[in-house]
C-alpha cells in the first residue's frame, strides 16, 4: 500500500483487539490514534486523488487546520486499504481515478467501513449528483477544482455531522 502521509500523525499507538476493532473507545477517553495535543480529537481525512498537485489550494485549506491529519491515496485500491486500516472520518474521492469510478468507490468504501463519511469531486449539477449518489450518504459534492473555501466548508460540515467542536 502506498498511501502517503501529508501531515505527521500522532506517534502514540492505538489499542486494538485481536479482531482489529478498537477496545474501550469513547469520546471521553479516546485512544491515541484519535487524539493529539492534550487529548483533543483529530480529524483523519483521506484524499483519494491521482492529481494532488492540481488540488493544491484545497489541500492547503484542509492541512492548515491544526486538528486535521491528511493522508493521500492515488487509487481506489489504496483507498480501500487505508479505510480498512486507518479509520478515517472522511474520504474525499476525486472524479477521475485510474482504477475505478468515484461513486462505485464510495459504495465499496462504506462496505469496508460503514462509519466513513465521504465527499466527491464531481462535474454534475446538484440535482444530477443527488440522483446519481442516492442511497450512498455522501456528505458533500465538491467542484472539480475545489479551493480553500470549499475545504473550510467541508470541515465545518464534517464537524457538524460528527458532533465535534473546532
HELIX and SHEET records of a PDB file:
HELIX    1   1 UNK A   32  UNK A   34  5                                   3    
HELIX    2   2 UNK A   52  UNK A   55  5                                   4    
HELIX    3   3 UNK A   56  UNK A   63  1                                   8    
HELIX    4   4 UNK A   76  UNK A   86  1                                  11    
HELIX    5   5 UNK A  102  UNK A  112  1                                  11    
HELIX    6   6 UNK A  126  UNK A  132  1                                   7    
HELIX    7   7 UNK A  148  UNK A  162  1                                  15    
SHEET    1   A 6 UNK A   4  UNK A   5  0                                        
SHEET    2   A 6 UNK A  68  UNK A  73 -1                                        
SHEET    3   A 6 UNK A  43  UNK A  48  1                                        
SHEET    4   A 6 UNK A  90  UNK A  93  1                                        
SHEET    5   A 6 UNK A 117  UNK A 121  1                                        
SHEET    6   A 6 UNK A 140  UNK A 142  1                                        
SHEET    1   B 2 UNK A  35  UNK A  36  0                                        
SHEET    2   B 2 UNK A  40  UNK A  41 -1                                        
END                                                                             
